[in-house]
């Protein structure tokens, strides 16, 4: 390039100089005769004006252009030669890779890919990257009731009347009143095919202080993890995930309504202690097997106020095998879990021949099968979000698709036999007995272009609903004289997608699980169990998972209808509007008394027929 610039400059200077060169005196175009060569040993004669060489402007320009063209041709030849050499090197490297696959070859193309930031899995490993999110909520959970349980139309978090069908599908209203904060990082390791991920996650909860009416904010650890993921480009995969504080992701089951073993409430003596754990997975082709472990330090006896009581460490073990063929759309899994819940606090060791006989050994076995024909079917729409912040959107690349899913979960644990105390008058009964539980669900969906229809049925018996409490009366089995009924749930929904809009409607019908006993006067007392109970799920003003009906009254069925409009501005920004109506004539209004307790009021239409309207704008980043 420097040579080209020099020649162009010479062309310019020569053109100017040529204007001053005198014309040849020979009018006929003859040049001056060359001076005779100097003989050997004689000095060269001095040059005269006749010795000067003259060149025209046109000739100089032609000379410069010729030199420039030669230089450009030379550069072009060098460039083609370099490209040919590079192509030859690539071909040689490709030949070497075929001879020695995978072990030492660096995946150059993968280095150019952006990190997925999703922890995509092909097995039962339950690591999930919880994105940071913030939500704006405006609405009224109950338009007819303007009490302390449902303020008028307002902005911000409140106690929601949760849609029971969404709980089975896998949604939770809890995220509507919290903000997720995550610091996530993913990078390639120093070894080939190795990826390291880490996530420091928190959930930020906002509440209004009852005394000062000021907004208070608290942070809670939200499943932070460290992960090492090795993916061979052929078939092998190895993954280990470590949870230093909260191993809720280690559990069995797929649908949230059947999933078991995730949170700390599976231990009856659960307190604020952390539940650390780890999970290891090995995958080969479409098969994978995993093992999970976590531990919990808990009180050995019921803890009263600030009383100091002995501690014990209890454990949970998880494992499973899965087959996941993505091209076929087929997935099947078999999982199992064993959780040592510790000593039964109702049974004194003095009553036992062996002090370990009152240890609560619980276990569960889960089977799951899914088939998706066509493009990905996706999740149903709703204002609720998954508790881990994800929503699987439908894929509309094919005109038609359908999906069927089925799951069954069996559980058992040894609790204090509720009929043991009556054994003195009749046949002796053991002090502990099996507490078996069953839960199942089937989900069917069809899609034609932008129109989807879905049907779901789920079955959960009373033992399943109260398994983690454990029992309707904690620590005991269900008495033989008590009457119990299981829960049956039916839902039908449809939605239509156009121009990034989803328009949806759904209907749900539930026959609730009940527990009925008779008092000393022979009158029946029925309890309705709306949702699965944990150790702290009691009948309070706000936690309404169980409802004690007035004496002599039977439980009534529950149904709901709702309509949704959702619009996605981008993959990270969504707005939704939802109207819902729920008829639940088992529900009572809780009224605060002067002594600080609550008294229930029955037959209040404003809390039995619930109209709700909600607007949500949510961003994730």
C-alpha angles and dihedrals in degrees: 000000000000089000092052092050090049092051093048089051090049090051091054095047093045092051090055092044093049090064089066098046109108119238117255112270090223101089091195090062097257115145125221116276115260116255114254115263115259116253119245111283094015121110117250112259117252116264119252133196088270089063093062116111113223125202128185125237092247092052092050091049090050091051094051093047090051092051092048092050091051091050092049092049089051092052092048091051091051090050093051090048091053092049092050091050091050092050089050091052091050091050091049091049091049090052091050091049091054090052094046108026127195106336101087104009116108113226097237096176093050090054088064093053120099116245111267095222090199105089089230110205136196095194143040095291104127102203110138130177108233108210122219109259142176127195135202111203126186125170148072125274092204117022093189099049116067098175129117088279093060117019120200121276105311146146125260141032123333141153107290128208094233123223105244094208092057090055090062094044091053108265132129132196090208093088091061089072098042140064121223119222120190135170105200130179132177128180142159116264129233090254121071116267092009122130127185122204132182132178129187104195135182136174116219115211124196124202138165116243108237094217102043101022087225124141113254124193128202133182124219127188109253112198103299112188147182117215138186114194123187115188118180111207090237117044114310127099133174125185134175123183124189124200110194097186115008124027097180089133090068104087142110126252135048110228109068092230090061101031114116139190099029108114131044092255089085084081109071092211092051116154136158093297116125120253106215122184148148138223131206126196134186120190132188119183107312094342128083137172127198141188126200134188135182138167137210131194110213143163117275093215137026109292118225118201109302094343115144111231134174117276131219133187117231130186144214126207124196135180144155152163125231139185115204119176106177097185090054094040090231125138129170131170141179116198137175138188137190120195125184104212096186131233123348102244093206094062119074116219088229088070093057131079088206115033089213093062092089095055110122107231109185129183140171139194122204130191122190133181129181134175123185117187115195125359122347111299097206134197127306116261123251140139088255121088133208112271090244092053099252132124120185106221120211120257111228098186092112125053095228134030138154137187138197125191131181133179137178128187126189121191137181139176138165114251134168109288108248089207094052095096091054092055093089091075097041141013112341113254129200118263091236131038141181118276104199124187136187132197131172141166139183124198126191128183138175130191130192110184105303097349121092130182125189137188127188135180125184134183124198123167125216093260090054092051092051100033096112096042080056102237132342086273101038118257095007138094123243111278115246090235092057121095117225134183129193128235120257120190129186125182133177122185141166136187138181126213124207133147093356089307125121118199112190143171132182142182127204134188124190134187099198127224113254140192117203131185133166125239127223090278093055094251117138124239116198129198120198116213107205099175140005112293128228129190093274098042103112133151103273134146093273109019099071102168090124128035127194109214124214113274113282096014124126124223117258128215120258129220138174142189127197141175127207137192116190130180127186115209089181140336088281104037124065137168126196139182120195135182120189138178122195126183111201112157091177090071121102134192116248113219121196116237129209092254091058096257128116128240123200124234118202133210096025103154093200092066098035098052103046123193114187134183123187136177120193134184114184133180128191127193 
